[in-house]
Amino acid sequence: MHMSFKALKANQLNQYVPFLKKEIEGKYLSSPILYAKDTFLFHISGKGYHTLVICLDGTSPRVYLSQDGLEGSSLDDRFLSVLKKECGNAYVTSVSQFEGDRVLKFDFLSLNSVFKEEKKSIYIELLPHHPNLILVDGDNRIIAAYRNSSLDDKRPIMRGLTYLPLEHPSFAMESLPFSIEEYQEACEKQEVALAQKRKMERFGYAFTYFKNREKMLKRKLSYLQNDEDEAKKHLNDGKKGEAIFICYSSLDNRQGYFEYEGLRVELDPAKSLAMNAEMYFKRAKKAKETLLQCGKFKKEAEKELADVIAILAQLEVSNEAGLELLSKDFRIPVSKSKKENEKISCSLNSETIPYFIEVNGTKFLFGKSAKQNAFLTFLYDTSKEHYWFHIASRSGSHVIIKKENPSEEEMRIAAEICLINSSECDGDVLYTKRKYVRKGSTLGEAILKEYKTIHLKNVSKTTADLLKKAKHVELR
């Protein structure tokens, strides 16, 4: 059976419950976070799956177990605060389908403020358009709900009220095909879209800011081009002024225009000939000044536009760690404060942009400073399968081979770059895949989940010569 993702029917949920019981009952749920709007994560203790994912999306609500596909700090939410307080370390005693409906019920024990064990439950309602997560006490009274409703509603959901089951016409439970493996796989495929949704919720204003900035700069360049084109029309006005003085004795300002050496010179009958000439001289002078100013402003605007386009390109491909680095270290806006926006510099200069060399079509990227290292590893190149290198036991360059499955020779070149940039000609170099590198607490610091070591007794002159010709990477 091939499963395109849809919300589970009651019969399919019934087939999924035994799997949840096996994986969750007798374990602790802890550290709840709001991963994205409508999506909660709970850490699962013990071996097996690490995360319980509860997605209350109105189109395709779902509950599933994940290994380690989703990670990140929590978004702020009032309901989340209640979850942390009431079930921060909940021992799950039972997982069941509630009344044969598309509702899961998790019964658990948790400690209250005086360390007394209390019974509580969570109802997870998985109906499209009306999904909800409701926390109740041992007497089935509502403690909190993700989506509340008022007393005027047919089914009020408010703190202190007794939880009422969903009301809808009775129906026979359909026998539908269901595969736990395919359902899990379909849910995991949705994690890419979920991560993108979280990215936009957390950093969407940065995208909006720079897209608006891009539009503004393009308009500015258009206006400057129009001014430049208009100024060019008046560059020869000085000759028209000179023509008036040359033909002064034969002219009448009331004649409207005259021609001199193929040049048509318009005359304003309301002005004297001298005033007409002065007008042309002023226009010519202003045209020259305008062209100089337009050239200067166009150059500045084009440079800023190139920077903005480069940043937008990076925002599109960056993962969350990279965006956090940008917002923290490169001052990308994450709020709508006008005051903050006025202070923003969107220029990514040479202090930030890493370097590269190319050998037989393979690019080797590296940083020469903490900023460049951080930009390279956590923002510019976030492909999980690329190999990452660093000299052992000391600070130094981050080096990445922009290629999957590099050859032994390419691995050696990357290691040589690490040594040369640290003024060494022999030593140990650590290497691992990019997916095993995490951002440390300080700028440019990297923490490795696992790694291997390569030892070099010398470095080649060819690599050293190539490094002297290294260029900054192109962001566009």
N, C-alpha and C positions, 0 to 999 in steps of 0.2 A: 504494500500500500504506500503510495506517495502522498505525503501530507503537505498541502499548501496551507499556510497558517490561517487558522480561524479559531475563534473562541470555542472551548469545549462544550459539547452538549452534556446533559445530565448523565446519560449512559456512559459517555467517554470519561467523564470525571469519576464515575463510580469505578471504572477499570483502573484509573490512575491512583486512587486512594490507597490501595494495598502497597504500592511502591513508596508513597509518601510515609505510610505507617512504618514500613521497614527501615527507611532512611532517617526518620526524625524522632519517632517515639523513643523515650528513654535518653534523649540527648538534650542539651541546653541550647536555647536560642538567645543570642546576646548581640550587643552593639548594633541596634537598629539604626539605619541611616535612610534619609530621603535621597536617593540617587539622582532622580530626575522627577519632574512634576508627575505625580500619580504612581511613582515606582519606589517601593520600599525594599530594602535588603536587610536580612538578618544573618548573622554569622551562626553556623551550625558547629557545635563542638564535636570532637572525636574524629575518627577516620571517615573516609568517603567524601561526599559532597560538602563543600565549604559554605555555600550560600543558599539561603532561601530567598527567591525573588518573587515579590508580589507586585504585579503590574496592573493598575486599575485604569488602564486606558479604555476610553468609552467604546472604541471600535473592536479591540481584541484583548479583553482582560484575561490575565493568565497568572497561574502560579506554577513555578517549576524550580528545580534544583540546579545550581550551577557550580562548576568546579572553581575557576578563578577568572572568568571572562570579564567580570565587572569589578571595578575598584575606583576609589576616589573618596574625597571628604564629603560630608553631608551638606545638603542645602538646608536652609532654615525653614522650620515649620512648627506651628503651635501643637498640632496633633503629635508630631514626632517627639516633642518634649514629654508628652504624657506617656507615649510608648516607652521611652527610656526610663521613666520613673516607675511605671507599673509592671513592665516586663523586660527589664534590662538584662536579666539573667534567668530566663524562664525555663523550668524543667518540664518538658512536654510529656504528658501522661497519656494523651489520646489524640489521634487524628481521625476524623470521620467526615462523611458526606452528610449534611444536615437535611433531614426529611426528604431525601432522594432528589433534592433540587441542585441547582448549580451554585451551591454554597458549601464551603469547607469550614469545619469547626476544629480549632486547635484548643484542647484543654491543657492547662499547665499550672504549675505551682511556682510562686515567686515569694520573695521575702518583702514584708512591709517595712516601714520606718523603724519599727522596734524589733526587727529581725524575726517576726512571726510568719510562718508559712501561710499563704492564702491561695485559695483556688480562684482562678480566673480563666476566661476563654476569649478567643478571637474568632469572629465570624468573618470569612472572606467571601463576599458576594460577587460572583463572576458573571453577572448578566450584562451583555453589551448595552451601552447607553446608561446603565444604572449600577456600575460596579461600586463596591464600598468595602471598607475595612472597619469593623466595629469591635471595640474592646468592652467586655462585660465582667462583672464580678461573679462571685460564687452563687449569688441569688439571681443571676441572669439580668441584673440591672446595668444599664449602659453607663460606662465610665467615660468613654469618649468615642467619637466616630470621625472618620476622615471627611465624610460628607454628612452634614446634619440636615434635618428637615424640621419644620415648625409644627406646633400643636394643631394647626389648621390642616395639615396634610393628612391624607388617608392613613398613612403609616408614619407617624411622627418618630423621629430619631433624635433624641436629646438626652443629655446627662440626667441620670436618675430614673428614667423611664425603663420599663421592662422591654427587653428585646422581643420584637414580634417577627414571626417568619414572614417571608414574602408571600403576597397574595396574588395568585393568577389562576386561571381555569385549570382544573385537573386534566392530566394528560397521561397517556400510556408511554412508558419509558421506551424510546426507540432503541433497537439493537443496532448500533453503528460500529463499523470497523475502527479499531484503535491500536496503535503501536506505541508503547512507552518510549522506545528508542527514537522513533521518528518524531514524536511530539517533543522530546527533549532537544533533538537536533533542530527542529523548526524554531523552538524558542531561542536557542543559542544563536541562530542566524539573525534573529531580530535584535540581538545585542549590539550589532553595528549601528543600526538605526537608533537604538536607544542611547548609545554613546554620543551619536551626532545630536540627538535631541537635548541631552544634558549639556553638551558643548554649547549649543545655541542658547540654552536657558542661562548658563553661567556667563558666557562671553558674547552673547548676541549683540550687545550694545557696541562692542568693539568693531564687529562687522559693519553695523549700521553707521558708526562714526566714520570709518574709513571709506565706505562706499559713498557717503554724502560728501566726504572730503574730495574723493575722486571726481564726482559730478561737478563740485564747485570749481575745482582746478581746471577741468575741461571747459567749463563756461568762461572762466577767466581767460584762458588761452584763446578762446573764440573771440571774446571782446577785444583782446589785445591785437589779434590778427586783423579785426575790422578796423581798429584805430591805425594800425600800421598801413593797411591798404589805403585808407583815407589820406594818411600823411604823405604817402608816395605820390598821390595825385597833385600835391602842392609843392613838391620839391623844386620844380622849375618856375615857381611864382616870382622868384627873385629876378629872373630874366624878363618877366612881364613888367615888373617895376622899372627895370632899366630901359625897356622899350618905350615906356611912357615918356621918360626924360629925353631919350634920343629923338623921339618924334613930337616932342612937347609943342613946338611952334606951329605944327600943322594939325594939331588935335583940338577937338571940341568935346568936352566931357559929356555933352548931350547927345552925341552920335551913337552911344550904346556900346560900340566895340570898334576895334580896328585890327588889322593884321600886319605883322612885321616878321619878315623872313620865315613865313609859314606858320607863325605862332599867332593864334587868335587871342586877343586881349580884351576881356570884357571891361566896360567902364560903368561905374555907378554914377548916373547923372546927378544924384543928390550930393555928390562929393566933388571937390576940386580935383584937377589932375594930380596935384602933389599928394592929396589925401589918398587917391586911388593907388598911386605908386607906393605910398607908405603901407597901405593895406597889404599889397602883394609882398613887400619885403618882410612884414611881420608874419604873414602866412608861411613864407619859406623858412624863416627862422624857427617858427613853432613846429613846422613839419620835421626839420632836422632834429630838434629837441625831442619830439614825440618818438621818432624812430630810434633814437638812442635809449630813451626810457623804455620803450616797448621791447627792444632787444634785451635789455637788462632784466625786465620783469618776466619776459618769456623764458629766459634761461633759468631763472629762479623757480618759476612755476613748473617748467618741464622737469627739473631735477626733483622737486617735491612730488610731482605726479608719478615719476618713476619709482620713488621710494614708497609711495602709497600703494601703487600697483604691486610692488614686490612684497609689501607687508600683507596685502590681501591674498596674494598667492600662497604665502606661508600660513596664513590663518586657515585657509581652506584645507591644507594637508596636515596641519599640526595636530598632534594628539593633545589630551588635556594637560599633561605635564608640560608640554611645550607652551601652551597658552598661559598656564600659570606663571611660567618663567617670563614670558613676554609682559604680562600684566605687572609682575613684580619688579623685574629688572630693566624693562624697556618702556615702562610707563604707558602701556596701552590702557585706554579707559575701560573701566568695568562698572561705572555708575553713570548716572545722567547729570551729574553735577557740572554746571557751566563753569564754575570756578576751576574745577580740576581740568576740564577740557582745554581751558586757556593756557594751561601749563604744559600741555602735551607736546612733545617733540616726536615726529614720526620718521625721523631720519635714522636709518641704520647705517652707521659709518664704519670705517675700517677697524675701529676698536671692537666691533661686534661681529663682523663678517669673517668667517674662517677661510682658510686657503685650500688649494687643491693642486695636485700634479696629475698628469695622465701618462700612463705607460701602456702601450699597445692597446689603446681603447678603454682601459680600466682606470677609473678615477679613484684617487686616494685623497680623502678629505682630512684636514687636521686643523687644530687651533693652536695659537701661540700665546693665548692668555686665558684667564678664567672665564671672561665673558665669551670669547670665541669658542672655548670648549663647551660651555653650557649651551650656547646657541646651536652648535653643531650636533651634540649628542641628544639634547632634549627638545629641539625645535626643528632644525633644518633637516636632519636625516633621522626619521623615526621608524624606518623599516625594521621590523623585528628580526629579520633574517640576515641583515648585514653584519659583518664581523667588526668588532670594536677592539682597539688596542691601547695599552697604556704601560709606561715604564713601571717596573715593580718598585715598591717601597719608597716612593717619593713623588712629589708633584711633577707634572709634565704634560705633554700634548695628549689630547684625545685624538685618536686616528681611526677613521672608518674606511673600509673598502666598500665602495658603492657598487656592490655586486654580490649575488648569492653564489655560494660554492666556489670561492676563489682557489687558485692553484697554490701549491707550496711556495713557488717563487713570489707570488703576489703577497702571501702571508709574510714572507721574509722582508719584502720591501716595506710593508706597513710597520713591522717591528723595527726596521732600520730607521724609519722616520721618527719613531718614538725616541730612539737613542740619540740620533743626531740633534733633534730639537732640545735634548737635555744635555748637549755637549759631551755625550758619551760615545765610545766606539765599540764597547762590548758590555754585556749585561743581560739581565732577565727582563722579559716583557710579558705582561699578562694579556690574554685575549679571550674573548667570549662573544656570544651573539648579542646583538643590541637588546633583545628582549629580556636579557638577564641583568641589564644595567638600570639602576634606579637613581633618582636625584637625591643628593645628600642635603644637609642643612645649610651649607654655605655655597656661594656661587662657584660653579665649576666642579664641585665635589660629586663623585660617582660612587655608588655602593653596588658591589657585584654579588649576585645571588650564587653564581658558580663561574669558574674560569679555569683555564689551563695556562701553562707557562712555556714560553719558548726562549731558549738561551742562544745568544749570538756572540761569537768570538771576535767578529769584526763587522764593519759596515762597508758597502761598496762605494767607490768613488762616483759611479754613475748616479746612484741615488742622491748623494751629497750635491752633485752638480745640478740635478733636476730640482732640488729644493731651493737652490738659489734663484731659479726662474719661476717659483710658485706664484700663482695669481689668486686674488680673491674670487670666491665662487660667485657665479651669477645667480641672483635671486629670481630673475624673471624668466 
